[in-house]
């Protein structure tokens, strides 16, 4: 068989089109997976955003049906709520929960402040830290001691001090 120049260029053109079609066919499933992951991520994000307790939670998809939660929520109850919310979204098969809670950081601050109060002689005063506030409670012997306790807390933290201490004068004898 004798091929002329036009028939060889036609065969080359057909092979090029076939190669392009094969490459396109192989790329479509990957693109479809990326779109499916984005859709799933958006569905989970929407479900999380529907609950104001979960406004610190976000997610991303690592493989089809597997969602990773990240961010910070208030406490362990909200952490569990975020996980069950994500599990309830159609298309989610597994949830990896890496959410952190704010209460752990607050407990560290609370412990440090209570230790400082004890070191400064405030055996009847305690602090409870919630968010950016330090709630002081207990008793002191004078208004001056009350102010000193407030200054002690302010010296070791940038928290707003809310004072629930009572001044109970000590014995005059």
C-alpha positions in Angstrom: 0.0 0.0 0.0 1.3 3.4 -0.9 0.6 6.3 1.3 0.7 9.8 0.1 1.5 12.8 2.1 -2.1 13.8 2.8 -3.1 10.4 4.2 -0.2 10.3 6.6 -1.1 13.8 8.0 -4.7 12.6 8.3 -3.6 9.6 10.3 -1.4 11.8 12.5 -4.3 14.2 13.0 -6.6 11.3 14.0 -4.0 9.9 16.4 -3.6 13.3 18.0 -7.3 13.7 18.5 -7.5 10.1 19.9 -4.6 10.9 22.3 -6.3 14.1 23.4 -9.6 12.3 23.9 -7.9 9.6 26.1 -6.1 12.2 28.2 -9.4 14.1 28.6 -11.2 10.9 29.7 -8.5 10.1 32.3 -8.7 13.7 33.7 -12.5 13.8 34.1 -12.7 11.4 37.1 -10.0 13.4 38.9 -11.8 16.7 38.3 -15.2 15.1 39.2 -13.6 13.9 42.5 -12.3 17.4 43.2 -15.8 18.9 42.6 -17.4 16.2 44.8 -15.0 17.0 47.6 -15.7 20.7 47.3 -19.5 20.0 47.4 -19.1 17.8 50.4 -16.9 20.3 52.2 -19.4 23.1 51.5 -22.3 20.9 52.8 -20.5 20.2 56.0 -19.5 23.9 56.4 -23.1 24.9 55.9 -24.3 22.4 58.5 -21.7 23.6 61.0 -22.5 27.3 60.4 -26.2 26.6 61.0 -25.4 26.2 64.8 -23.9 29.3 66.4 -22.2 27.1 69.0 -20.0 25.8 66.2 -18.9 29.1 64.7 -15.2 28.3 65.4 -15.4 24.9 63.6 -14.2 24.4 60.0 -13.5 21.4 57.8 -11.8 20.1 54.7 -12.1 16.8 52.8 -9.0 14.5 52.6 -10.5 11.7 50.5 -14.0 10.8 49.3 -16.3 10.8 52.3 -13.6 11.6 54.9 -13.9 15.0 56.6 -11.4 16.6 59.0 -12.8 19.1 61.5 -10.4 21.8 62.8 -10.7 25.1 64.7 -11.7 26.0 68.2 -15.1 25.5 69.9 -16.2 26.4 73.5 -16.1 23.0 75.2 -16.2 19.2 74.8 -20.0 19.2 74.3 -19.6 21.5 71.3 -16.7 19.4 70.0 -19.0 16.3 70.1 -21.8 18.3 68.6 -19.6 19.4 65.6 -18.6 15.8 65.0 -22.2 14.5 65.1 -23.3 17.4 62.8 -20.6 16.5 60.3 -21.5 12.8 60.4 -25.1 13.7 59.7 -24.3 15.3 56.3 -25.0 13.1 53.3 -21.8 11.7 51.8 -19.7 11.8 55.0 -18.5 8.3 55.9 -15.8 9.2 58.4 -15.0 12.3 60.6 -11.6 13.0 61.9 -12.1 15.5 64.8 -9.1 17.7 65.5 -11.2 20.5 67.1 -9.7 22.2 70.2 -11.7 23.7 73.0 -11.2 27.1 74.6 -11.7 25.7 78.1 -8.2 24.1 78.2 -6.6 27.4 77.7 -8.8 29.0 80.3 -8.0 26.3 82.9 -4.3 27.0 82.4 -4.8 30.7 83.0 -7.1 30.0 86.0 -4.5 27.7 87.6 -1.7 30.2 87.1 -3.8 33.0 88.6 -5.0 31.0 91.6 -1.4 30.0 92.3 -0.3 33.6 92.2 -3.2 34.6 94.6 -2.1 32.0 97.1 1.6 33.1 96.8 0.4 36.6 97.6 -1.5 35.5 100.8 -5.0 35.4 99.3 -6.0 32.1 100.8 -9.8 32.9 100.7 -9.9 34.2 97.2 -10.3 32.2 94.0 -10.6 33.0 90.3 -12.7 31.4 87.6 -11.6 32.2 84.0 -14.3 32.2 81.3 -13.3 33.7 77.9 -11.6 37.0 78.5 -12.9 37.5 82.0 -11.5 36.6 85.4 -14.2 36.2 88.0 -12.9 36.8 91.5 -14.8 35.4 94.5 -14.1 34.9 98.2 -13.4 37.1 101.1 -10.8 39.7 102.0 -10.3 41.7 105.2 -10.4 45.3 103.9 -11.1 47.4 100.8 -7.3 47.8 100.4 -6.8 44.0 100.3 -9.7 43.8 97.7 -7.8 46.2 95.5 -4.5 44.4 96.0 -6.2 41.1 94.9 -7.5 42.8 91.8 -4.1 44.2 91.0 -2.5 40.8 91.6 -4.8 39.2 89.0 -4.2 42.1 86.5 -0.4 41.7 86.9 -0.4 38.1 85.6 -3.1 38.3 82.9 -4.7 40.6 80.4 -8.2 39.5 81.5 -11.0 41.8 82.5 -11.5 41.3 86.3 -15.0 40.9 87.5 -15.1 41.3 91.3 -17.4 39.2 93.4 -15.3 39.3 96.6 -16.8 40.4 99.9 -15.0 42.5 102.4 -15.3 40.9 105.8 -13.4 42.8 108.4 -11.3 40.6 110.7 -11.3 40.6 114.4 -10.0 43.7 116.1 -8.4 41.6 118.9 
